[in-house]
Amino acid sequence: MSAYPRNITERSVGNADQQSARWVGDAAPPTDAIVMMESDPTWPESYRREADRVVAVLGDEVVRIEHVGSTSVPGLPAKPIIDIDLQVLDSDAEQAYIPALERVGYTHVLREPWWNGHRMLVRDDGRINLHVFPAGSPEPLRHLLFRDWLRTHTDDRDLYGSTKKRLAAATADDPDSYNLAKNDVIDEIYSRIFSVPPHTHPAWPTRPISAGGRPS
């Protein structure tokens, strides 16, 4: 039995109606061919610059911000997209953070209240994905567990990387099929993650936040 609570171990993908209704305004699912790159050592610095931008514009609205996804794992092939998890006080209170983010170039593209209050904004022609969740949501913790496991378990990192490459080659022109096809290997890795005792994940940054946008 897992030492983690059920809300952590069970992932939600939504039903067909929820998936089709999640796009905001004129936003639509990506159709660009999947481009997989070898790990780039500049990705962490790209994240830090973007995290500084977000923290500077949102201030105390930021509860926690983290680099997640494949670009956050050294040595893991990835699409060249920086994924960021941002926890705010209340993701349903969109006026508290979306207008400020739009002023620095973000576009609100996804609204998924059924998925732990998730919103997504993009910037830099889709090269930055900002995932917004309410404070304490289980999804960001799952992302951290997955990231930190791959950082410290090279066998699973390499398994995930080789699977991503194979699936990207097979579904290059269908991003939705690519994302769905990854679920089996993701669930396999999560089963190993959830078989060991929980551990803590120090946040960057956490409050208090200095005027320069980094932890004080």
C-alpha positions in Angstrom: 0.0 0.0 0.0 1.3 3.5 -0.9 2.3 5.8 1.9 0.8 8.7 -0.1 -2.8 9.8 0.2 -5.3 8.9 -2.5 -5.5 12.4 -3.8 -1.8 12.2 -4.7 -1.7 8.7 -6.1 -4.7 9.0 -8.4 -4.3 11.2 -11.5 -7.3 12.8 -13.3 -7.4 13.2 -17.1 -11.0 14.5 -17.4 -13.8 13.3 -19.6 -14.3 14.1 -23.3 -16.7 17.0 -22.5 -14.2 18.5 -20.0 -11.3 18.2 -22.4 -13.2 19.9 -25.3 -14.4 22.8 -23.1 -11.1 23.6 -21.6 -9.7 26.0 -24.3 -10.1 29.7 -23.6 -11.4 32.1 -26.3 -9.7 31.4 -29.6 -7.1 29.1 -28.1 -6.9 25.7 -29.7 -4.9 22.5 -29.2 -1.4 22.7 -30.6 -0.9 21.1 -34.1 2.8 21.8 -34.6 4.9 18.7 -35.1 6.6 17.4 -32.0 10.3 18.3 -31.9 12.4 16.3 -29.3 15.8 17.7 -28.3 18.6 16.4 -26.2 18.9 17.9 -22.8 20.1 21.6 -22.9 22.1 22.9 -20.0 20.6 26.4 -20.6 17.1 25.3 -19.7 17.4 25.8 -15.9 18.6 29.4 -16.4 15.7 30.0 -18.8 13.4 28.9 -16.0 15.1 31.1 -13.5 14.7 34.2 -15.7 11.0 33.4 -16.2 10.4 32.7 -12.5 11.9 36.1 -11.7 9.6 37.7 -14.2 6.5 36.0 -12.7 7.4 36.7 -9.1 8.2 40.3 -9.9 4.9 41.0 -11.5 2.7 39.0 -9.1 4.4 39.6 -5.7 2.6 38.2 -2.7 0.1 36.4 -5.0 2.9 33.8 -5.5 2.8 31.0 -3.0 5.3 28.7 -4.7 6.9 28.4 -8.1 8.9 25.5 -9.5 10.5 24.2 -12.7 8.8 21.0 -13.7 8.5 18.8 -16.8 11.2 17.3 -18.9 13.3 20.4 -19.2 13.8 20.4 -15.4 15.6 17.0 -15.5 19.3 17.1 -16.6 20.0 14.5 -19.2 16.4 14.0 -20.2 15.4 14.6 -23.9 12.5 17.1 -24.1 10.5 19.3 -26.3 12.2 22.8 -25.9 9.4 24.1 -23.7 9.9 25.4 -20.2 7.1 24.1 -17.9 6.5 26.1 -14.7 4.2 25.3 -11.9 2.8 28.4 -10.1 0.8 28.1 -7.0 -1.3 31.1 -6.1 -3.7 31.9 -3.3 -6.8 31.0 -5.4 -6.6 30.0 -9.0 -10.3 30.6 -9.5 -9.7 34.3 -8.7 -8.3 34.9 -12.2 -8.4 38.7 -11.9 -5.8 38.5 -9.2 -3.1 37.2 -11.5 -4.1 36.8 -15.2 -4.2 40.6 -16.1 -0.8 41.1 -14.6 0.7 38.1 -16.5 -0.9 39.3 -19.7 0.9 42.7 -19.3 4.2 40.8 -19.5 3.3 38.8 -22.6 1.4 35.8 -21.3 -1.8 34.5 -23.0 -4.4 32.6 -21.1 -5.2 29.4 -23.1 -6.6 26.7 -20.7 -9.1 26.7 -17.9 -9.6 23.3 -16.2 -11.3 23.8 -12.8 -12.0 20.0 -12.7 -8.2 19.3 -12.7 -7.3 20.7 -9.3 -8.2 24.3 -10.4 -5.6 24.3 -13.3 -5.1 27.2 -15.6 -2.4 27.5 -18.2 -0.9 30.6 -19.8 1.8 30.6 -22.5 4.5 33.1 -23.5 7.3 33.4 -26.0 5.4 31.6 -28.9 4.6 28.7 -26.6 8.1 28.1 -25.4 7.0 28.9 -21.8 4.0 27.0 -20.3 2.9 28.5 -17.0 0.6 26.1 -15.1 -1.4 27.8 -12.3 -2.8 25.9 -9.4 -4.3 26.9 -6.0 -2.0 26.6 -3.0 -1.9 23.1 -1.6 -3.1 21.4 -4.8 -2.0 17.8 -5.2 -1.0 18.1 -8.9 2.2 20.3 -8.3 3.3 17.8 -5.7 3.0 14.9 -8.2 5.0 16.9 -10.6 7.8 17.5 -8.0 7.8 13.8 -7.1 8.2 12.8 -10.8 10.9 15.5 -11.4 12.9 14.6 -8.3 12.6 10.9 -9.0 14.0 11.2 -12.5 16.8 13.5 -11.3 18.0 10.7 -8.9 17.0 7.5 -10.7 18.8 7.4 -14.0 17.3 4.1 -15.1 13.8 5.6 -15.0 15.1 8.8 -16.5 16.5 6.9 -19.5 13.4 4.7 -19.8 11.2 7.8 -19.9 13.6 9.5 -22.4 13.7 6.6 -24.8 10.0 6.1 -24.6 9.4 9.8 -25.4 11.7 9.6 -28.4 10.0 6.5 -29.7 6.5 7.9 -29.2 7.4 11.3 -30.7 8.7 9.5 -33.9 5.4 7.6 -34.1 3.0 10.4 -33.4 5.1 13.5 -34.5 2.1 15.2 -36.1 -0.4 14.5 -33.4 0.5 16.0 -30.0 -2.6 14.8 -28.3 -1.9 11.2 -29.3 1.7 11.6 -28.1 0.6 12.9 -24.7 -1.9 10.1 -24.3 0.6 7.4 -25.3 3.0 8.5 -22.6 0.5 7.7 -19.8 1.6 4.0 -19.6 5.2 4.7 -18.8 4.3 7.7 -16.6 2.0 5.4 -14.5 4.7 2.8 -14.4 7.2 5.2 -13.0 4.7 6.7 -10.5 4.1 3.2 -9.2 7.7 3.0 -8.1 7.6 6.6 -6.7 4.6 5.8 -4.6 6.2 2.6 -3.2 8.7 4.5 -1.2 8.1 6.8 1.9 7.2 10.4 1.2 9.9 13.1 1.5 9.9 16.9 1.5 10.4 19.2 -1.5 12.0 22.6 -0.6 10.3 25.4 -2.6 12.0 28.0 -4.8 11.1 30.6 -4.0 9.1 30.6 -0.8 7.8 33.6 1.1 9.2 36.1 2.0 10.1 37.3 -1.5 12.6 40.1 -1.9 12.1 43.1 -4.0 14.4 41.6 -6.6 12.1 38.6 -7.1 14.3 36.0 -5.3 13.9 34.6 -1.8 15.0 37.0 0.8 
